[in-house]
Amino acid sequence: MDQPKDQADDAPPPVSWSEQKSYDFDNWYCTDPNAQVICLIIVNIVCVVVLGVLFAATGSMADKDGLDFMAEVTWMAWGQLSGTGGSPDGWLWSTRFVGVLNALMGMFVFSLICAFIEDAINAKLEGLRKGRSKVVENGFSLIIGWSDRILPLCQQLCLANESNGGGPIVILADVDKEEMDAFFQDNISDSERLGSRIVTRRGQPIDIFSLRKVNAMQARSIVCLSVEFDADEADAQACRTVLALTGALTEYGGLSGHVVVELRDVDNEDIVRLGIQNFDEARDLVKPLVANDLTGRLMIQCALQPGLARVFSHILAFSGNEFYFKDWEKLTRRRFADVCFMFNDAVPIGIKLAEEVREVNEEDGTVNYLSLTVNPPGDYVIEDGDQIIVIAEDDDSYFPGQMHMVETNGPAPNVMDPEPEAVTILLIGFRRDLDDMINEIDKWVAPGSIVYLFSDTPVDERMQILMAGGLNESFDNITLEHFVGNPIFYKDVLKVRPAEKSATIVLTEKAEDKDGLTSDSRTLVTSLLVRHLQKLEYGRFDMASKCTLVCEILDPRTENLLSMASANDFICANDFVSMALGQIAEEPSIHTLIYDLFSPEGSEMHIKPIYLYTEHGSTLNFWELTALARTRAEICLGYVLKGSSSVERVGDRTSTADWNDAGNYPPYDEPVLNPFNKDKRITFWEGDMVIVLSED
């Protein structure tokens, strides 16, 4: 029966003869174990036949005929093909047989020689691909381990080396070298390396041979990354690596640089140094950085003061302003208050003391070592050997000049900082080190504050983990409340009523064998649900001011998607920790400075409203703003101009010329640290903020 017309039209076209034969050959060649031998025989027969026909066509063996002619032509063709010569030797076929055997034996011996040479060459090339040769660089940055932080850390080190025309970055990890090289080729182009060279070697971090292969003794700084999913095992491996570096390499000359160690548990900070007998040497040589503790402290500060994450990222990234330490002989015997007005291209923030001060706590007997002071008193006199700590673009971009004398038209307004009020903080998500974060919150907030824990971990189980990790049995300022539910389910998020909380912190729970982008997906969904409920309560434009939302992410690609959640702040943990590791690798003194800035004791970074310093509508330059901050015992680092201010600025969002004519300074809603032109006058309005270092 004939097919319908439309069905016949839809029938696939017939397979061509060539396609069918090609398909049959592929199947035969892949399935027949003798296919290669058969192919070799067929190819030889075809070649002999072709050569025989060509010899016959050119008149060879014209004196022969019949079967004798065919045999001689075939012999000649084979002889030329095999290299035996194929010369006619009459009817001595026995001699010809020996010639054939000789040709086969010659081919076998020659093939063996070629195989041996090929193996030697391949072994050498394989050694180059596998990175078995010793690194002969000097004064390089060495990274030990492989994790999600490897890419942003290498990018930061490339930026740090840019001013010197680039430098070598050596990586030792238990990952195939070809895989590491392909990863960097795909993610960091030659132009993005800014002259730096990335050298990879495969090996075990605790293996002395591997450490000597990467010439760890000559590295100017070593960064040990945390590579295991389990926190205890990760810190244990970090301790073993430090022991190998500081102990086992001693007989080979010891280390030339310091070691920056990424840890997962704050309780292991001192343990990682126990392998070094001399305590002072251990503090100088090993710089531990607890990644989760650092990001946790920043999230707490951002929840209380939105915008700080961008400020810290701006300072810790090598692409912007950075911390620098330098002593200036001409500043000796000058007051610190005077020094604050002597740098056109930098902002002094503290002093690194020429001699470390040893302080003993009389209550518990603990010993503290004071090596630097942030925001010292204005009457502090710079001693010989003291280094000025500044924020500047580059280490050679600033120098002290004449002191700028300014008139402030009186002190700052007699307005006190608002008294801290009790807050309600919602912590969404659960991880092993959450106990440290809760203990830290208790230090930052006012009495009567409440911390709500919301995750799918049962209350008994979470408390058991938190107490085992070191959660305080009692708190001075907070009380804990618990919710159990899935943070990505709308009905569960609805139960915790995020619109009624002062701040919401969404933690990213890293899953084993999952990349950062996958873990960020849950954070993104939770953030969208929280903002949706807050928008229903307060509206689109007021929700951000009523309820602070701070998110932790692991992959920087999530940043663009977070704009949909309208988060007040977000922290890309991998980028932020990599910035801190890179800064400490370049300047070990920054280790102490970072911990000081993130500690509730002493001076911290704050973003304060402009009305504390001057009246709305006042026009000031940076020197005048600095002088007003000094009257409050603060250091002015910069400012944030609010683009959505209720008072529209002259020339707002037009050309740069209008900005200059109007006395305003772009960009809006972004922190401006260490302004390029400190003499430029700016009109400050309601909503503008000042970035300062102060004790509260």
Rosetta blueprint (number, residue, H / E / L):
1 M L
2 D L
3 Q L
4 P L
5 K H
6 D H
7 Q H
8 A H
9 D H
10 D L
11 A L
12 P L
13 P L
14 P L
15 V L
16 S L
17 W H
18 S H
19 E H
20 Q H
21 K H
22 S H
23 Y H
24 D H
25 F H
26 D H
27 N H
28 W H
29 Y H
30 C H
31 T H
32 D L
33 P L
34 N L
35 A H
36 Q H
37 V H
38 I H
39 C H
40 L H
41 I H
42 I H
43 V H
44 N H
45 I H
46 V H
47 C H
48 V H
49 V H
50 V H
51 L H
52 G H
53 V H
54 L H
55 F H
56 A H
57 A H
58 T L
59 G L
60 S L
61 M L
62 A L
63 D L
64 K L
65 D L
66 G H
67 L H
68 D H
69 F H
70 M H
71 A H
72 E H
73 V H
74 T H
75 W H
76 M H
77 A H
78 W H
79 G H
80 Q H
81 L H
82 S H
83 G L
84 T L
85 G L
86 G L
87 S L
88 P L
89 D L
90 G L
91 W L
92 L L
93 W H
94 S H
95 T H
96 R H
97 F H
98 V H
99 G H
100 V H
101 L H
102 N H
103 A H
104 L H
105 M H
106 G H
107 M H
108 F H
109 V H
110 F H
111 S H
112 L H
113 I H
114 C H
115 A H
116 F H
117 I H
118 E H
119 D H
120 A H
121 I H
122 N H
123 A H
124 K H
125 L H
126 E H
127 G H
128 L H
129 R H
130 K H
131 G L
132 R L
133 S L
134 K L
135 V L
136 V L
137 E L
138 N L
139 G L
140 F L
141 S E
142 L E
143 I E
144 I E
145 G L
146 W L
147 S L
148 D L
149 R L
150 I H
151 L H
152 P H
153 L H
154 C H
155 Q H
156 Q H
157 L H
158 C H
159 L H
160 A H
161 N H
162 E H
163 S H
164 N H
165 G L
166 G L
167 G L
168 P E
169 I E
170 V E
171 I E
172 L E
173 A E
174 D L
175 V L
176 D L
177 K H
178 E H
179 E H
180 M H
181 D H
182 A H
183 F H
184 F H
185 Q H
186 D H
187 N H
188 I L
189 S L
190 D L
191 S H
192 E H
193 R H
194 L L
195 G L
196 S L
197 R E
198 I E
199 V E
200 T E
201 R E
202 R E
203 G L
204 Q L
205 P L
206 I L
207 D L
208 I H
209 F H
210 S H
211 L H
212 R H
213 K H
214 V L
215 N L
216 A H
217 M H
218 Q H
219 A L
220 R L
221 S E
222 I E
223 V E
224 C E
225 L L
226 S L
227 V L
228 E L
229 F L
230 D L
231 A H
232 D H
233 E H
234 A H
235 D H
236 A H
237 Q H
238 A H
239 C H
240 R H
241 T H
242 V H
243 L H
244 A H
245 L H
246 T H
247 G L
248 A H
249 L H
250 T H
251 E H
252 Y H
253 G L
254 G L
255 L L
256 S L
257 G L
258 H E
259 V E
260 V E
261 V E
262 E E
263 L E
264 R L
265 D L
266 V H
267 D H
268 N H
269 E L
270 D L
271 I H
272 V H
273 R H
274 L L
275 G L
276 I L
277 Q L
278 N L
279 F H
280 D H
281 E H
282 A H
283 R H
284 D H
285 L H
286 V E
287 K E
288 P E
289 L E
290 V E
291 A H
292 N H
293 D H
294 L H
295 T H
296 G H
297 R H
298 L H
299 M H
300 I H
301 Q H
302 C H
303 A H
304 L H
305 Q L
306 P L
307 G L
308 L H
309 A H
310 R H
311 V H
312 F H
313 S H
314 H H
315 I H
316 L H
317 A L
318 F L
319 S L
320 G L
321 N L
322 E E
323 F E
324 Y E
325 F E
326 K E
327 D L
328 W L
329 E H
330 K H
331 L H
332 T L
333 R L
334 R L
335 R E
336 F H
337 A H
338 D H
339 V H
340 C L
341 F L
342 M L
343 F E
344 N L
345 D L
346 A E
347 V E
348 P E
349 I E
350 G E
351 I E
352 K E
353 L E
354 A E
355 E E
356 E E
357 V E
358 R E
359 E E
360 V E
361 N L
362 E L
363 E L
364 D L
365 G L
366 T L
367 V E
368 N E
369 Y E
370 L E
371 S E
372 L E
373 T E
374 V E
375 N L
376 P L
377 P L
378 G L
379 D L
380 Y L
381 V E
382 I L
383 E L
384 D L
385 G L
386 D L
387 Q E
388 I E
389 I E
390 V E
391 I E
392 A E
393 E L
394 D L
395 D L
396 D L
397 S L
398 Y L
399 F L
400 P E
401 G L
402 Q L
403 M L
404 H L
405 M L
406 V L
407 E L
408 T L
409 N L
410 G L
411 P L
412 A L
413 P L
414 N L
415 V L
416 M L
417 D L
418 P L
419 E L
420 P L
421 E L
422 A L
423 V L
424 T E
425 I E
426 L E
427 L E
428 I E
429 G L
430 F L
431 R L
432 R L
433 D L
434 L H
435 D H
436 D H
437 M H
438 I H
439 N H
440 E H
441 I H
442 D H
443 K H
444 W H
445 V L
446 A L
447 P L
448 G L
449 S E
450 I E
451 V E
452 Y E
453 L E
454 F E
455 S E
456 D L
457 T L
458 P L
459 V H
460 D H
461 E H
462 R H
463 M H
464 Q H
465 I H
466 L H
467 M H
468 A H
469 G H
470 G L
471 L L
472 N L
473 E L
474 S L
475 F L
476 D L
477 N L
478 I E
479 T E
480 L E
481 E E
482 H E
483 F E
484 V E
485 G L
486 N L
487 P L
488 I L
489 F L
490 Y H
491 K H
492 D H
493 V H
494 L H
495 K H
496 V L
497 R L
498 P H
499 A H
500 E H
501 K L
502 S L
503 A E
504 T E
505 I E
506 V E
507 L L
508 T L
509 E L
510 K L
511 A L
512 E L
513 D L
514 K L
515 D L
516 G H
517 L H
518 T H
519 S H
520 D H
521 S H
522 R H
523 T H
524 L H
525 V H
526 T H
527 S H
528 L H
529 L H
530 V H
531 R H
532 H H
533 L H
534 Q H
535 K H
536 L H
537 E H
538 Y H
539 G L
540 R L
541 F L
542 D L
543 M H
544 A H
545 S H
546 K H
547 C L
548 T E
549 L E
550 V E
551 C E
552 E E
553 I E
554 L L
555 D L
556 P H
557 R H
558 T H
559 E H
560 N H
561 L H
562 L H
563 S H
564 M H
565 A H
566 S L
567 A L
568 N L
569 D E
570 F E
571 I E
572 C E
573 A H
574 N H
575 D H
576 F H
577 V H
578 S H
579 M H
580 A H
581 L H
582 G H
583 Q H
584 I H
585 A H
586 E H
587 E L
588 P L
589 S L
590 I H
591 H H
592 T H
593 L H
594 I H
595 Y H
596 D H
597 L H
598 F L
599 S L
600 P L
601 E L
602 G L
603 S L
604 E E
605 M E
606 H E
607 I E
608 K E
609 P E
610 I H
611 Y H
612 L H
613 Y L
614 T L
615 E L
616 H L
617 G L
618 S L
619 T E
620 L E
621 N L
622 F H
623 W H
624 E H
625 L H
626 T H
627 A H
628 L H
629 A H
630 R H
631 T L
632 R L
633 A L
634 E L
635 I E
636 C E
637 L E
638 G E
639 Y E
640 V E
641 L L
642 K L
643 G L
644 S L
645 S L
646 S L
647 V L
648 E L
649 R L
650 V L
651 G L
652 D L
653 R L
654 T L
655 S L
656 T H
657 A H
658 D H
659 W H
660 N H
661 D H
662 A H
663 G L
664 N L
665 Y L
666 P L
667 P L
668 Y L
669 D L
670 E L
671 P E
672 V E
673 L E
674 N L
675 P L
676 F L
677 N L
678 K L
679 D L
680 K L
681 R L
682 I E
683 T E
684 F L
685 W L
686 E L
687 G L
688 D L
689 M E
690 V E
691 I E
692 V E
693 L E
694 S E
695 E L
696 D L
